Amino acid sequence: MQRPTKAIITDAGYASRYLPITKTIPKAMLPFGNKPIIQMAVEECAEAGIREIIIVATPEGKPIYEDYFGNAVNHIRKQLVAQGKVERYNSTVLQVLDLPKIRVIVQDPALPYGNGSPIASARDYFGEDEAFIVLYSDDVVFGSSDAKSLIDAYEKHPDAKAIIMAQEVDPSAVDKYGIVSLKDGDKLDYIVEKPPVDKAPSTLVSYGRYLVTTEIFDHLKPGNEGLDDELWTVDAITAMVSRGDIYVVKTEGQWVTTGDPKNYFLAHLKYVLDNEDYAEDVRRAIPEVIETDRIAN
């Protein structure tokens, strides 16, 4: 087994639920505190020992990501040095520049719509029989590196065709997600998208954290569209079940989605309360805001 050293992070959609702001900046550049959402995924990869990250973006998003992860903004550093505030640069910008190697590419426009197409667009950056990590930028994991958990599991199961992360959800919510059916304890049988509550095979949700081998590219191509004529990553993974074992690992952290404005706000709030030095101010302010709103209405 060769330990995976590369990862794909996807943000190639136009995030229409976030318009108008996403007509100018990619969704994953929305802030968590003073860093963008996508930096959470990049830092997760760094913690796992990943050395090269391929971000798959829209044509408009590509220069924005290249600037954020590659621009040293030396004019800002010089100004902060002159003001005696260089630590503001060292503790923020310098940390971004020290992250693993990042390459930004554009999704292949010839591919069908779907969350599998950004992955397929990165095919040329991998050799044969190479394992790598896939992260959806709008899925955030607090308290653990799923990328590291995936690599640790691969070291235990080097014969795996793929390994996927999962999290338990309330039974009433299974009709909102892709739900995992297990066999033999910790192996994938299949994934069913948004099943009725009384038909769900489990309460385990599959979300955007996968370890896959280059075999997945055999399935992520035109002609293999699924639901709504889209190219789905989970369809490709499920198709690989017949050719070998796919393992399911429960996250040790907490997965949240930022796929829509409501969940983004809740995730951002959790990030602030867990990480920012003004967290207590926010905790005190929330009841005051609620009470003021109650009185006003």
N, C-alpha and C positions, 0 to 999 in steps of 0.2 A: 504494500500500500504506500502510495506517495501522499504525504500530508498536503491537503489543499492549501494553496497560497494565493488564489485569485477569487474575486467576488464580483458579482454583477449587482448593481443597485439600479432599480428602474424608476424613472419619473418621466415617461414619454407621452402621457396623456395631456389633455387640455383642461381638465378639472373644471368643467362647465358649472358645477355647483358652487364654485368659488368666484365666478365672474361678478364684478369686472376686474378684480385685482389680478386674476391669473391671465388676463390678456397681456400683462406686462412682466410678471415674474412667475416662475414655476411654483406650483403648490408646495413642493418640498423646500422652498426657500422661505416660507412663512416662518415666523420666529417661535422658538421656545426660549424664553428669556432673551438673551442677546446672541443666540446662535440659531441657525436654521434647522428645521426638522431633519433634513438629510444628514446633518452632521452627527446626529444620534446614531444613524446606521453606519456611518464611516467610523466613528469611534468604537462601535461594537465590533466591527471588522478588525480594527487595530488591536483591540483587547484579545482577539482570537488568533493573532499572529499573521493575519492576511497581509501580503506585501504589495499586491496590485489590485486596484478597484476600477471597474469599468462602469461609469455612469451612463445609462442610456437615456437620452433627453430628446426633447423636441428641437427643431432647428433654432427656434427662438431661445430655448433654454440653454443650449450648448455654450454660447459665449458667457452667459451669466455664471454657470458652474465653473467654467475655466477661469474666469476672473476671481471668483470667490476662493477657490482652492489653490490658485497659482499666483495671484497678484500680491507682491510683497508690500505694496503701497509705501515705498520708502519715503515719499514726501511727508506722509503722516508720521512715520517713525522719526524723521528729522525734526519735525515740529514738536513732538512729544519729548524728544531728548532736550531740545532747547528750553522746554517748559519744566524740565525735571519730572516728567510724568511717563518715562519710557516703560515703566512696569505695566501701564495700560496696554501697550503694544505687546510686550513679552508674554503677558498672561492670556492674551486673546489671539491676535493675528499670528504670532510666532507658533502657537500651538496648532493652528490650522495648517501652517506651512510644514510642520513636522509630521503630519499625518502620512499614511502610506501613499505610494505612487497612485495618482488618479488620472485616468484617461477618460475623456468625455466623447461619446459618439452619438450620432443621430439614429433614431430608429429607421430601419429600412422601409421606405414608403411603399414598396411592392408587396409587403406582407399584409395579411388580413388584420382587421382590428382585433384587439384582444390582449390580455395581460401576458400571453406567451410570446407575443411578437418582439417586445424589447429584448427578451432573452435570446431569441433566434437571431436577432440583429448582431449579436456579439460573437457569433460562431467562429469567425476567423481569428479570434484572440486566444483560442484554446487548441491544444494538441489532441491527439487521439487518446481515448481512455483516461482523460483527465477529470478529476473530481473538482467541483468548485461550489461556492456558496451563492445563493440568490436571495436578495432582500428587496421587498417592496418598500419604497421610501415612506409610504403613508402608514405602514405598520410600525409602531414604536414599542419597544420592550423596555420596561423599567425594572431595575434591580438585578439584571443578569444579562450576560452576553449569549444570546441564542446561537450566534455564529460559533462561539467556542463550544457550546453544548453539542452542536451538530458535528464539529470536528472530533470531539471526544467520543461521540457515539460511532463515528466512522472508524476510529482506531479500534473499537471493540468489534465492529462488523465490517471489515474491509471488503467483504463480498457483496455488500449492499448495492443495489441499483440506484437507490436514493434513500434519503432520510428526511423526514419532515417534522416540523415542530407543531405542537397542538396545545390547546388550553381548554379546560372545562368551562362551560357557560351554564347559566340557568336554563333548565329545560324549556322554559317559555320562550327562549330566544333562539332556539335552533333553526327556526325557519328564516333566519336572516343571514345564515353563513353556510359555508361548505362543511359538512359534518362527516367525520371519519368513522368508518366501520373497521374494527380490528379482527384479526385472526391470530391464533397462536400467541396470544398475550400482548405482544408489542409490534406486530407486523400489520401492514396495511392490507385490507381486503379491497376496499373501494372508498371513494369520497362521493357523497351525494350533495348537490347544490340545493340549498334552501328547502329541505324536506318539510312536509307538514309536521307539526309538533308530535302527533301520535304515530308518525311513521319514521322518525329519526332513529338510526341505528345506535346512537350514543349521544352524549352531550359534549363530545370533543370537537372543537373547531380547528380546522386547518387554516392557517393564515400565511402571510408572506415571508416565511423563513424556510428555505430548503437547502439541502445539500444534494446535488445531482451529479451525474457523470455525463460525459459528452454524448452518451446514447440518447439523451433527451432531445437532441437536435434532429434525430430521425423522425420524431413525432411532431415537432413544432415547425410545421411547414404547410403551405397552401394545400388544401384538400382534406385537412384534418380539423376543420372548424367544427365546433360543437354548438352549445346553447347560444341562441341569437346570432348564429353564423360568426361567432368569435373564436379566436385561437386561444384556448385555455391551458394554462400551465398544469392545473390539476388533471385535465384530461390526458395530457402527455405522461404525467407521473402514473396515473391509473393504468395507462396502456402498458407501462413497464412492469406491472405486477406479474404478468404471465411469464416474464423472462427472468425473474429473480426476486429476491426479497427486498421489500421497502419497509424500513423501520419508522415507527412513530415515537417521538420523544416529547414528553410533557415539559413545558417551559418551567424553569425555576424562578422566573420573574413574573411580571404582569404585562400582558399584551394589551395594547389599546390601539384603536384606529383613529387616524386623522382624516379619513376619507370624505368627511362632510363637515360643514362649519360647526355644527353642534358638538360633534365628537372631538373636533380639533380644539374647541374652546375648553372642553373638559380635560383633555390631555395636557393642554398648555397650563391650565390651572394646577393640575397635579405636578407638572414639572416645576412650576414656580414654588409651590408649597414644599416640595422635596429638596430644592436645590438653591434657591435664591436667598440672599441675606435679608431681603425685605419680606420674607414669607410670613412672619408674625404680623406685620402690618396688614397684609392681605387677609389673614385669618380674622383680624379684628374688624376690618372694613366690611367683610361680607355680611355679617348680621346687620350692620348699620345700613348698608345699601338695601337689604331686603326690607328692613323696617321702614325706611324712607319711602320705598316703592309702595309698601302696603298702605301707608298713610295717604300717599298721593292718589292712590286708586281706590 
